[in-house]
């Protein structure tokens, strides 16, 4: 794009001032010449001598170079003062894909799914820049991993899924296939049976919700749910792929809400490509020919590829087919950015100043130092020193940060660690629940740190990584807004210790990302410990954290906790409403261990948090500046060029008026 100027009026002013200085100097010089002129006779023979001609030529060359230097330097200084810049349209362009693994976890195809999940672990390792998510379904659907580029997190989730599938396989082959009732299981095997049940329950609770009325294997609904899990599905044009694992053997008690054909047409409409994989290894394909044919037709309708039963798949084969799909570029304009362009005009200025210095030194030494006037020599020396200092300042190009300017913080990984124990619903946060304050503050942080990757961890009796690092802030907002109180009957007391391991895992994931990235942690809690445990040290995490804050909620007076359906929670020993009180000593101890400040958000109401976010933005800009990004920094070079322009105008005046400054 073309060059523009922040201060275009300077160009007009520069021309007018230069013309005014020249006219004034010529007028005063002519007036002075008329009063001080001496006439000499018979100079013709002198002008014809070789030495006179040589001296005259030297004087003309010297004068041309001298004026050229002044004019060139003035042009450079004037344009620099006008601040030339180029305006760039900054766009978020993502030349990668969004890939969802959509996995049917019904018991009819556990063996094949287990093998394919192992292959997917290698597939994820081969991705570079693509975002990936995992959706699980049976009777109902669960977004197991939201869209993310945190491959370490995805690998851990696949490891957990593999453990579940191994437990499912053992359960089906050892117990379901051999015993008709739990009462038939020998006592010696009962403990293992219970252990497997617990492992299976962690997944089945979400994916089999309502199976008593609905049945199992809602194939079409599983694909449709996965489709609508893509972020910005209707607002951004991206290459979207679903790797769909199912044997397409629905066992529903009634007609499905969405058939497989319906779901495929939805994918086709939204330009989502489906790779269908039938993992039912070892089965007779002719027995389920209709199911296979239906799935093949649905997949090919979207432009995808179908892999039938007993197809040998490797990570390389899956990756090759993914790579064959066309990448689309997201064309979402985010902002315009003005980039100052002083370098070319600094070179012009420097060339002019060098000419001025060389011609001045040539004149002084040619004439002889002792023959000059000390006052003029001193004036020339001071002005030349000022020119050199000004040019050096422009060359260094000092800048200062504008704290009020919000720019994208794309180099930040921000982890939210949220206490979701019952006490966080106490009603002593400025007339609101403590959790209301947490939700408000998380939204403020996301608004103030645009472009960052955010992760969400919740903890009460245990810790849960609800979302890995993702730029999909809608996922984070939805999860935060749907945080619920733990069950009153199963709550076992609270401790901040439970958050340590999950936070460590997320920090390690962030540390493996490429580039000059910074890791930020915000921990939201009231600090209460009610399970009798002692606070462990969080000091081992400090080296992985660049900035952040521990945010405290609640008051020393305490607040009541309303539990839906039960009313206000009672203190068993007194029979009165129980009061939860903030434990600031615990929160300060954790903040000290993590090397970040503690803020009491209930009393401060966001003031210190805003200051902390300003500090984080400055940290982000420092890191970006080190990588060559100048956004958010204010230029100062043009102040020096304005002073230089004034000095050059004085130099021009003296040169015209008296033939030279020195």
ABEGO torsion letter per residue (X at the ends): XBBBBABAAAAAAAAAAAAAAAAAAAAAAAAAAAAABBBBBGAAAAAABAAAAAAAAAAAAAAAAAAAAAAAAAAAAAAAAAGBBBBBBBBBBBABBBBBBBBBABAAAAAAAAAAAAAAAAAAAABBGBBBBBBBBBABBBBABBBBABAAAAAAAAAAAAAAAAAAAAAAAAAAAABABAAABBAAAAAAAAAAAAAAAAAAAAAABGAAAAEBGBAAAAAAAAAAABBGAAABBBBBBBBBBBAGBBBBABBBABBAAAAAAAAAAAGBBBBBBBABBGBBAAAAAAAAAAAAAAAAAAGBBBBBBGBBBBAAAAAAAAAABBBBBBBBBABBBBBBBAAAAAAAAAAAAAAAAAAAAAAAAAAEAAABBAAAAAAAAAAAAAAAAAAAAAAAGBBBBBAABBBBBAABBBBBBBBABAAAABBABGGBBAAAAAAAAAAAAAAABBGBBBBBBBBBABBBBABBBBABAAAAAAAAAABBBBBAAABAEBBAAAAAAAAAAAAAAAAABBEBBBBBBBBBBAGBBAAGBBBBBAAAAAAABABEBBBBBEBAAEBBBBBBGAEBBBBAAAGBBBBBBBBAAAAAAAAAAAGBBBBBAAAAGGAAAAAAAAAAAAAAAAAAAAAGBABGBBBAAAAAAAAAAAAAAAAAAAAAAAGEAX
